[in-house]
Amino acid sequence: MAYLTVRNITSSTVRVENSYGMQMDVSRDIIERMWSANHFDTEVNMGMTDMAALLETIGDTVFSIQFRKKPNEAAVIEKLNSLNMKEVHN
């Protein structure tokens, strides 16, 4: 299994870099047919119980999970205190 990071995209190729720092140009046609956890049609919000049930049924399907922790009051206050007025207006 290889992990590739996209470095540049043109109309016909995608320049990628592997975990060893080696870069290569790959045809966009090949990239579009590769398995990737980042090519998806929908995003599904679910709790941990539902996710555990799903993980037991997916086999070797490639997927990606992003956890979003519910902020607590202290984290919200810290974030608000770190903002400047320019960031608030944008």
N, C-alpha and C positions, 0 to 999 in steps of 0.2 A: 504494500500500500504506500502511496506517495502523497505527500501534502505539498500543494503548490500554491504560491501566492501570486496573484496577478500584478504585474508591474506596469504594463502598457497595453492598450487595445487600439488596433487600427481597423480599417474596413475589412481586411482579410485575415489578419493574424492576431494572436494574443501572446504577449511576452510574459512568461511565467518564471518564477524562481523556486527551486526546491529547497528543502530544509538544510542542504549543504551549501547554499549560496550560488549554485550553478543556474544560469539562465538559459532559456530556449524559446524559440518562436514556434507556436503551434497554430495550425489552421483553425479558424473559428468553427468550421464544420465539425472538426474532431472534438473541440471543447463542448459544443452543444450536445454531443452524443455521450459525453462522459457522465458517469455517475457522480453526483454531487449532492451534498446535504443542503446546498445553497440554491438549488434550482427547485422551486416549489410553486404551487398554484395558490395555496391558502396557508394562513397562519391560524393555529388553533390554541386558544387559551384553555388550560385545564389545571385542575388541582393535582396534588401529588398522588392521590389514590387512583385517579383515572390514568395518570401517566404510568404508574406501576403496572396497571392492567394492560395498557398498550404495549409496554416494553416486553411483556411476556408473549405477545402475539406477533411481533414484527419480524422475527427471524433475522436474516442478514440484510435487511433493508437499510440503505444509507439514510441517515436522518441527522438533524441538528436540533439541539435544545438550547434555549436561552432562558435562564432563570431571572425573574425580575422580583427583587425583594421589596416588599411593601415598606415604604419609608416610615420611620418613627418621627416623633415630634422634634427630637434633638437634631436629626439629620436634615429636616426641613429648615429649621432655624439656622443651622450652619450654612446650608446652601444659600439661603436668602441673604445672610450677612456677607457672603463672599461675592455677591453680585455688585457690579457697578451700574450706574444709571444708563450708560450706553447699551449694556446687555439687556436691561429691562425694557428699553424702547424698541429693541429689535425683536 
